[in-house]
Amino acid sequence: MTTGRGRSLGDILREGERSFSFEFFPPKDEAGEEQLWNAIRALEPYRPTFVSVTYGAGGGTRDKTIGITGRIARETSLVPIAHLTCVGHTREELEGILDAYAAEGVFHVMALRGDPQEGPRAEWTSTEGGLNYALDLVELARSRGDFRIGVAAFPEGHPNAESLDVDADRLVAKARAGAEFAVTQMFFRASDYFALVERVRARGVDIPILPGIMPILNLNAIRRQGELIGTSVPEEVVERISAAGPDPADVRAEGIKLAAELCEELLAGGAPGLHFYTLNRSKATLEIFEALRITV
């Protein structure tokens, strides 16, 4: 499935086509590069609606992100979405990055404020001549060319939002500024996702919101990440993972099972698709697909 330059992912999702998509990050070395492309090739036959490539804090992986998204656009059948953040960039630099994406044939971007280099819970530090909010970045991308824009959503609220209602107001503002779809951070309760969708719909906005899925393959690691980004691991999930026993293989198997159950509940409840945080590996995602009976 391809969207081309002119067809928006928002349109595809509104038309009822179920979306499956994958997220990757720029590798640090040649071994990581090989692992990334192995994952891309393993997942390409599933014809995802899009794949996204993340962007390091402070622009640390800017050139790699541009290079990888460009290569995906040139060498595969996949539609790449490049992440772009406000962190450490002036407005002029951000305009240059958007122009570089366009030159590579990449016309879908994820417009994110981004996390400070010290971490998601650190205090935001403005860059002189830069932007401070994802909303500003959405507006900039809309003004810069024929970009199709996605944004982040937070089922449990952004860590810096005063309330879930304020968080929903911010997502609605990004949609009204031109964002065409949203992808959530990882979460582990379907009810949190559906409550977010309901808050946004109650404000008169129908932006498609894709749930972001990350299976628990290591409980301690996922807890640490959850603490950073404001995602809780529910007690019932901890109990099931813990009951799997000390063997990492058993923990992993239970994590895959839990993720598949979450996916089934989300799709049954009307989610427009699923977005998988792959960590540049295909195995866990393919195991979830097998559990969901999704085939090539």
N, C-alpha and C positions, 0 to 999 in steps of 0.2 A: 504494500500500500504506500503510495507516495502522495504528498500534499503539494509538491511543486512550490513555486514562489508565491502563487496567488491564492491558493486554497488554505484556509486557516484551520488549525487543529481545533479551534473552538467550534467551527462549522461542522467538522467531522463528528465531534463529540455530541453536538446538539442533534445531529441527524440520526443518532442512535447507533452508530457503529461502535462496537465495544473496543476500547483501546487497551493495548498492552504496550508498555514502554519500559526502557531500561536506562539506568544512570551509571556513568563511568567517571573516573577521575584521571587527570594526566599522570602517567607513571613517572617515577623518579630516575629509572635507569633502563638499560636495554632489556634486562630480564622482565622488568615490569611492562615494558612496551610489548614484548612478545606475549605476555599473559593477557594484556588488554586486547590485542588483536585476535588472540585465540578465543576469548570470550565473545567478542563482536561476531566472529565468524560462526560460533556455535549458536548464537541467538538470532542471527540474521534470518535463517529459514522460517522463523516464527512470524516473520513479517510485522514487526512492531510498528505502531503508528509513528513513533519517533524514538530517538535515543538522545540523551542529554549528556553533556560533558561539563564537569564542574570547573570552578575557577578559584584559585588559591587566594587566601587573604593577602591584601596589599599588592595584588597583581603578580604574586610569586610564580604563578604558572600561566600567565597571560599568553605568552607566545606559544606554549605547548597546547593550550586550549584552542587557540586559533588554528594551529597546525593540525590537530587531531580532528576538529570539526570539519575543516576543509578537506582533509583526506577522506573522511566518511562520506562527505558530499560527492567527492569525485570518484571514489573507488568502490562504493557499495550502493545497494538499492535503498539504503536507510535515509531517513530525514533527520539530520542532526540539529539539536538545539544547543546553542552555546550559552553558558552562564556568563553573567556580567554583574559585577558588584561596584558599589560606590567607594569601597575601601581604598584609601591611598591614591585616588585619582582626581585630577582636575577635570572640569567639564570638557576642556579641549582634548585631553587624553581619551576620555570616554567617547567623544565623537570620532577620534581616530580609530579606536578599537571597533566601533560599529562599522566604520568604513572598511576596515580590514576584513571583518566578517562578510560584508557584502561582496568584496572583491574575491573572497574564497567561495562564493555561492551559498553562503549560509544566511538565511533570512528569518530564522526563528531564534529568539533569544529569551532566556530567563532573566528578568530584571529583578535583582535582589539588592537590598541594602548591603548585605554581607556582614560577617562578624568581625569585630576588631581582632587584630593580630594576637591579642592576649587571650582571646576566647569569647564565646557567645555571651557570657555574663559580664564581661568587662564593660566599663563605661565607654560610650561612643566618643570618638575624637574626630572632630571635623578636619577635613583637608582644605587648606586655603584654595579657593577657586573651584572647589568640588561640590558634590551633592551629598545630602544628608539622609535622604529617604528613598525607598524603592519607588514611591510615587513619582519623585522627580526623575528617576531613571526611566520609568515608563513613558513619561511625557517627552523626555529627550529622544528615546528610541522612536516614538511616534512621529517626531518632527524631523527625523534624520533620513527616513526612507521607507521603503515598503517592508517594514519588519512586522512579523507576527510575534506577539509578546505573551509570555507566560510569567506568572509570579508565584511566590510561596504562600502557603496557607498553613495554619497552625491549629489542629483540632483541640489542643489543650491550651491554646493561647500562646502568643509570643512571650518569652520570658520578661520582656520589657513593657508589655502592655498592662495597663492598670486593671483591666477586666476583660472578660470574654466579649462583652459588648463593644468595648473600644477596639479590640482586636478585629472583630467583624466589621466595624466601621472602616477600618484601614483597608481591609480586603475589598470592600465595596468601593471605596475611593479609587483604588488601583484599577478596578474593573471599569469604572466610569471614565477613567483617564485613558483607557484603551487596551488594558490587559484583556486577552481573549480566553484564557484558561488559567487554572491554578493547579499546583501540585502540593500536596501536604507533606509535612515532615512525617517521619515514622511515628506510629502510634500502635497501641495493642488492644484497644477497645473499639469495636465498631460503633458503639453508642456515641463516642466522642466525635467521630467523623460525621455521623448523621446529625448530631446537634449543631455542628459547625455549618453544615449545609442549610439546616433549618434557619439559623440566625441570618445567613446571607439572603436566603429566599424571602424571609420576613421583611427585608429591607428593599425588596423589589428588584433584586439583581439575580440573573439566571446564569452567571458565569459557570461553566463546567468545572468541577473540582475533582481532580484525580487523587485517590488515596495513595500515599507512599508506603511501600511495604519493605520492611527489613526483618527477615527471620532471625530469631534468637539462636545463634549457634554457640554462643558463649555468654552465660548469664552475667558474669561480672563485667565483661566488656560492654555489654549493651546497657547495663545499669549506669556505668560511668558516662557513656555517651548521652544517655537519657538525662542525667543530672545536669550536664552541660547545656543541653538544648531545651530543657523544660518538658521532657516526656517521661511520664511515670511508667514503671513496669508494675501492672496490677498484681495484688497479692495472689489472686487465683492463678495467674500465669507463673509466678515464682513457685507456687506450690507444685504445679504440674511439672515444671522443669526440674525442680529439686527431687521430685518423686521418681524421676527417670534414673536416678542413681549417680554414682561417681564417674562412670565411664563416659568420656567426652563424646563417643559415637552415639550413645543412647541419648545424651543431652541434645545433640545435634538433630537426631531423628525426631525427638519430641518437639524441638523448635520448628522444624519443617512442618510437622503435623499441625501445630498451633497456627502457623502462618497460613497454611492451606485452609484451615477452618475460618480464619478471619477473612480471607479472600472470598470464600463462598458466601459468608454472611454479607459482605459488602456488595457483591454482585447481585445477590438475591434481593437486597434492599434498594437497589437502583443506582449504585455507583456506576459512572460511565466507563470504568475500566480500572486498571491497576498499573501502578508505576513502581518498578522494582529497583531498590538500591543494591546494585550487584557487587560492590566493592571489587570490581574488575574481574569477577569470576562468574562462570555460567552455571556451575554445578547446583547450587542451592535453588536458583530460579528454575532450572530445568526439573528439579525434584518436585517443586511446588506445582509446576505445570503438569507433571505426571499425576500428582494427586488430584488436580482439578480436571484431569482428562483433556488437557489442551494439547493438541498434536500439530505437527507441521502440516 
